[in-house]
Amino acid sequence: MNVTAIAAIYKFEMARTFRTLMQSIISPVISTSLYFVVFGAAIGSRIQEVDGVSYGAFIVPGLIMLTLLQQSLTNAAFGIYFPKFTGTIYELLSAPISPIEIVTGYVGAAATKSIALGLIILATASLFVDLHIEHPVWMILFLVLTAVTFAMFGFIIGIWADGFEKLQIVPLLIVTPLAFLGGSFYSISMLPEFWQDVSLVNPVVYLISGFRWAFYGTSDVSIALSLGMTLVFLGATLAVVTYIFRTGWRLKS
């Protein structure tokens, strides 16, 4: 394992975050705070509690997960796309670095940034509502697994994309709607039975449900199912990344 190579990629990507601090950290925090204020004030005045939890506190895990999904995916996608766009990916591919080391560097940096952002949002939310985390270890586990999984997914998108427009297609048209419809701001048990069944097709439901359980001990699906679906998604993204490096698909295009 070439730890020096991993560290070089990791440090470069983290340095890019500090160069674009407004875009990388401050902007997502402000956007999430606005979500919290608007939804908490508009809907919270009509829905006092959900599953015994005040509405303001109930939406905090969903807001963190919404930001985590978007930022993990976007950071990793842009991280690997820019070397393709500028042509420096040839230097990376010709260097004595294995595929697993490349993935570890880029995905590790994207996941680190997203986890840090999630914790910042958690701290910000605590200024608005009283938060209690019943299962902190599980909370960290879901936070890390989700960040790594979607960073891996973003890595795949960055390799697949051949233009800046394609980098935005999946985050804006697929991930964000799935997150909104996955119970970020409500419990799917509040829906009619038919739409509850439809919601269970949405994979994001399991991520948000498991993360919310770590906070309040309540969830729309069992914790075992949430964890299992997260691991399945992680395994699927890892399999795709392995295929990409074995075949060289779109790496040099």
C-alpha positions in Angstrom: 0.0 0.0 0.0 1.5 3.3 -1.2 0.5 5.5 1.8 2.5 8.5 0.4 0.5 8.5 -2.8 -2.8 8.3 -0.9 -1.8 11.1 1.4 -0.7 13.2 -1.6 -4.1 12.9 -3.3 -5.9 13.3 0.0 -4.0 16.5 0.9 -4.5 18.0 -2.6 -8.2 17.5 -2.4 -8.5 18.8 1.1 -6.5 21.9 0.1 -9.0 22.5 -2.6 -11.7 22.7 0.0 -9.9 25.4 2.0 -9.3 27.4 -1.3 -13.0 27.4 -1.9 -14.2 27.7 1.7 -17.3 29.7 0.8 -18.6 27.2 -1.7 -17.5 24.1 0.1 -18.5 24.8 3.7 -20.2 28.1 4.3 -22.8 27.9 1.4 -24.1 24.4 2.3 -24.4 25.4 6.0 -26.4 28.5 5.1 -28.6 26.6 2.7 -29.3 23.9 5.3 -30.0 26.5 8.0 -32.6 28.2 5.7 -34.2 24.8 5.1 -34.4 24.4 8.9 -35.9 27.8 9.5 -38.4 27.6 6.7 -39.6 24.1 7.2 -39.4 24.3 10.9 -41.4 27.5 11.0 -43.9 26.7 8.2 -44.6 23.1 9.0 -43.6 22.9 12.6 -46.4 25.3 13.6 -48.9 22.8 12.2 -47.1 19.5 13.2 -46.0 19.7 16.8 -44.5 16.2 17.1 -43.7 13.2 14.9 -43.2 9.9 16.7 -43.0 11.7 20.0 -40.2 14.0 18.8 -40.7 17.7 18.2 -40.9 18.5 14.5 -37.9 20.8 14.6 -35.7 18.1 16.1 -37.2 15.4 13.8 -36.0 17.0 10.6 -32.4 17.5 11.8 -31.2 14.0 10.7 -33.0 14.4 7.4 -31.3 17.7 6.7 -27.9 16.3 7.7 -28.4 13.3 5.4 -29.7 15.5 2.5 -26.5 17.6 2.7 -24.3 14.5 3.2 -25.6 12.8 0.0 -25.3 15.9 -2.1 -21.8 16.9 -0.9 -20.3 13.5 -0.9 -21.4 12.9 -4.4 -20.5 16.3 -5.8 -17.1 16.5 -4.1 -15.9 13.1 -5.4 -17.4 13.7 -8.9 -15.6 17.0 -9.3 -12.4 15.7 -7.7 -11.9 13.0 -10.4 -13.5 14.9 -13.3 -11.0 17.8 -13.2 -7.9 15.6 -13.9 -9.8 14.2 -16.9 -10.8 17.7 -18.0 -7.3 19.1 -17.7 -5.5 15.9 -18.9 -3.5 15.4 -15.7 -5.2 12.0 -15.3 -2.5 10.6 -17.6 0.1 11.5 -15.0 -2.0 9.8 -12.3 -2.5 6.6 -14.4 1.2 6.4 -15.3 2.4 6.9 -11.7 3.2 3.8 -9.6 -0.2 4.0 -7.9 -2.7 1.2 -7.7 -6.4 1.7 -8.4 -7.3 1.1 -4.8 -4.9 3.9 -3.7 -6.4 6.4 -6.2 -9.9 5.6 -5.0 -8.9 5.7 -1.4 -7.4 9.2 -1.8 -10.3 10.8 -3.7 -13.1 9.0 -1.9 -11.5 9.5 1.5 -11.1 13.2 0.9 -14.7 13.6 -0.3 -16.1 11.6 2.6 -14.0 13.6 5.1 -15.3 16.9 3.8 -18.9 15.6 3.9 -18.6 14.2 7.4 -17.1 17.4 8.7 -19.9 19.4 7.0 -22.5 17.1 8.5 -21.0 17.6 12.0 -21.0 21.4 11.5 -24.7 21.3 10.5 -25.4 19.2 13.6 -23.7 21.8 15.8 -25.7 24.5 14.0 -29.0 22.7 14.4 -28.3 22.4 18.2 -28.6 26.2 18.3 -32.2 26.0 17.1 -33.5 22.9 18.9 -32.6 20.6 21.8 -31.0 17.5 20.4 -30.4 14.2 22.0 -28.5 11.4 20.3 -29.5 8.0 21.8 -27.1 5.9 19.9 -24.0 8.0 19.0 -21.9 5.1 17.8 -24.6 4.1 15.3 -24.9 7.7 14.3 -21.2 7.9 13.4 -21.4 4.6 11.7 -24.3 5.6 9.4 -22.6 9.0 8.8 -19.3 7.4 7.7 -20.9 4.6 5.7 -23.2 7.0 3.8 -20.5 9.5 3.1 -18.1 6.8 1.8 -20.9 5.1 -0.3 -22.0 8.3 -2.0 -18.4 9.5 -2.4 -17.8 6.3 -4.3 -21.0 6.9 -6.3 -19.7 10.4 -7.1 -16.4 9.0 -8.2 -18.2 6.8 -10.7 -20.2 9.9 -12.0 -17.0 11.9 -12.3 -15.5 9.2 -14.5 -18.7 8.7 -16.5 -19.3 12.4 -17.2 -17.8 13.9 -20.3 -19.0 17.5 -19.6 -19.9 19.7 -16.7 -23.6 19.3 -17.4 -23.5 15.6 -16.7 -21.9 16.2 -13.4 -25.1 17.9 -12.2 -27.6 15.5 -13.7 -27.5 12.9 -11.0 -27.2 15.2 -8.0 -30.0 17.6 -9.1 -32.4 15.3 -11.0 -32.1 12.0 -9.0 -30.4 12.3 -5.6 -32.1 15.5 -4.4 -35.6 14.4 -5.3 -35.0 11.0 -3.8 -33.8 12.6 -0.6 -36.8 14.9 -0.4 -39.2 11.9 -1.0 -37.2 9.7 1.3 -38.5 11.1 4.5 -36.1 14.0 5.1 -39.0 16.2 6.4 -41.6 13.7 7.3 -42.2 10.1 8.4 -43.4 7.8 5.6 -45.9 6.4 8.2 -47.8 9.7 7.7 -48.5 8.8 4.1 -51.4 6.7 2.8 -50.6 2.9 2.8 -50.1 2.8 -1.0 -47.5 5.6 -0.9 -45.8 4.0 2.0 -45.2 0.9 -0.1 -44.0 3.1 -3.0 -41.6 5.0 -0.7 -40.0 1.7 0.3 -38.6 1.4 -3.3 -36.6 4.6 -2.6 -33.2 3.5 -1.3 -32.7 6.8 0.5 -35.5 6.0 2.8 -33.3 3.3 4.5 -30.4 5.7 4.9 -32.5 8.5 6.5 -34.5 6.1 8.6 -31.4 4.4 10.1 -29.7 7.7 10.7 -32.9 9.1 12.5 -33.1 5.9 14.6 -29.6 6.7 15.9 -30.9 10.0 17.1 -34.3 9.2 18.6 -34.7 5.4 18.6 -37.6 5.6 16.1 -37.5 4.7 12.4 -39.8 3.8 9.5 -37.9 0.6 8.8 -35.9 -1.7 11.0 -32.3 -0.7 11.8 -31.1 -4.1 10.5 -32.7 -3.4 7.1 -31.3 0.1 7.0 -27.8 -1.1 7.7 -28.2 -3.9 5.2 -29.4 -1.6 2.4 -26.5 0.8 3.1 -24.0 -2.0 2.9 -25.5 -3.4 -0.3 -25.3 0.1 -1.9 -21.6 0.4 -0.8 -20.9 -3.1 -2.3 -22.5 -2.2 -5.5 -20.5 1.1 -5.9 -17.3 -0.7 -5.1 -18.0 -3.4 -7.7 -18.6 -0.7 -10.4 -15.3 1.1 -9.4 -13.5 -2.2 -9.7 -14.9 -2.8 -13.1 -13.9 0.7 -14.3 -10.2 0.2 -13.3 -10.1 -3.3 -14.7 -11.5 -2.3 -18.1 -10.2 1.3 -18.2 -13.8 2.5 -19.1 -13.8 6.2 -19.8 -10.7 6.8 -17.7 -8.8 8.3 -20.6 -11.7 9.9 -22.5 
